[in-house]
Amino acid sequence: MARLFGTDGVRGVANRDLTPLLAYKLGRAGAIVLAQSTFRRPNIVVACDTRISCDMLECALVSGICSTGASAICLGVVPTPAVAYLTRLYEADAGIMISASHNSFEFNGIKFFSDQGHKLLDETEDMIEKLVHDDSGTDFPFAENVGRRKVLNTAGEDYIKYVESTVDVDFSGLKIVLDCANGASCKVAPELFRRLGAEIIVMNDNPDGLNINKKCGSGNTKYISQKVRETGADLGLAFDGDADRLICVDENGEVVDGDAIITILSLDLKKKGLLVNNTIVVTVMSNMGVDVFAKKHGINVVKTQVGDRYVLEEMLRSGCIIGGEQSGHVIMLQHNTTGDGLITAVQLVRVLKNEGCRLSDLASVFTRFPQVVVNAKVRDSLKHKFMEDDDIAAMCRSLEDEFGENGRVLIRPSGTEPLVRVMIEGENTAYIKHKAELLAALIESRLGT
């Protein structure tokens, strides 16, 4: 049986893979496991993004929570990082976010946070999964002992106030384009940047349940780049559907991704003597340019497997305070316990304002090596077995020998989709793109449907 939890919670097509019945079982099991140390009726924070399926899944999830005697505190639509923060602020026993992050609207997901706002360890997820499959030995309350659903309307405001408190400079004089991806940041992001004094131009802030991440947000910067150039804005900030990712666009419309953002913010911390352990934590997918930057500025780099949860685990283990992924997950542990697009955005703009320069100047500390990623569509059951195929393994070895120290090949299965991602870095974009496409085609032919 395939593991229920992926790299970012339980995810799938809503009402096909992620059904109301599964959501109900996850609510029951999650409430039992995450609140087992409390000696009172546990409280569990629940929030969602703007997908059409969120109402359906929230009802089922909350029913499951209440069936254990726990209370569900429903926050409505707020970003995923708000759930991490508000779980701590409200002293809840756990937090749950209903979202499929950057995926299209038909997907949805359920991700859990501990009482400290951390994503769960694999062992904890395994305990929940075991109860999902069989809770026959569990006694459930009845009559007056069942739980209640509570609605809290101040969540967005409480989160905005916190993010605003993390910067000590106003953003007056800056024109900023915000792309809210028709997702969870639609209300909080514009209000936050207005309060901080910026002139804002807002895009994709009219969710209809179907348009989340559709040709917008951190996964598609074409239109925000155009808008920045057309309006003469100083920069653009593009969030994903649940606002735990941020991708920026400089004044010329050029993309500033997670790798570049991490280098900018870590250099600012180092200059102030605040870069704990003089170390940043990134994943194996980070661009080779991060290593070049780090060597030049005397900063150490620790790399983990792909997934912001693994970055966070390493940060907590080693005490580092900044890390993240090229995709725009940036974790700043002095501010929040998970990737937080709004925290990242205000911290980046703070540096920009204090330095009195352009974003392209800040981003110049990072030189990107040509890198291409090509997705190979495979059977989900086979996506972890690509290196067991002799032809695929042979082609990988051949490419690695060819590139030597001037490039690299990295293949990894997606944690949320039936895909194998082929990433190649090298000196010539056209050449590495051709090689990546050949390798992806081979993987599809051997492991695809």
C-alpha angles and dihedrals in degrees: 000000000000117000111264096216121068127189091292110032127283112328140171145115107317116251091008107056099003101044129177088251091056091045089052092050091047090052092052096044095042092050092051096047100038096044099039094109096054123099095203135055102295123235120214123193115222127189138157146194126241103279118133090237095056095088091052095047094042091056091051095043093049091048089055092049093049092048088068094053093257123127122236116217104203114207099178120217113357133135121276092246088054088061090053091051098040093049086063095039093052092041090235123169094234143348131224128194123196105209143111091213111211096002123108122270099268090065124074137173145194118222126183132214128195122234087270093055095253126137110249127268117244090251092056092048089051090055091052091046092051091055092046089059096042128008094153092123094055123101113220124201125244141186112020092356099072117107131256135232114232127188121214117192100185099069097102092048093047091052094046091052091052096049090046090053092060094072129060100197132070122234098224114145094034125109110207131184114213122200107194095184089227084278145107096315095059095106105023100047099054092044092049095052093044090055090050090056103250124142102238137198111196126208131184098010098135107088118189098177093260105057102062109134090355107150089327145074129049092327095058116035098165095102099039088051089054092047093051091052094043095050099037090238121172093232146335129236118203120190128190125236096283096029098238089118131061130190118181135207121208127223090275093053093255117144120250105194135192094279091054093044091053092051092050095048095042092051089052090051092048092051088054094046091245101113099113113222086358085263141126125198119218137154133258087260093065115117120262086241089075090062092048091050093047094050092049094051098038095248124145121231126208117189129205136182115282116285131079089239089065091047089052093048090054092046091052091046095049100031095241116152105204133049143118150134138296088243091071103268102136120176119200104180094194087067110026142359098236141032106300120188095192095047089048091048097051092044091051092048089047090058090046092052095045093048092047092218140110125276090243088059092052092046092051089083086075122063113193121220113219106271132175130189120197122185120223115203110224141162107281092230091058102042093101094048103066095114091053088070110089096212094050092046091049093051091049091052091048093052093046091052090048096051098040110167093344097072146355143220122222125179122184137163118244113252093216109027139045091260140114112211118216113201123183127177124192146126100278118055097199092049097048090045090055092049093047091051091050092050092046091050090052091050092050092049092051101036106020131100 
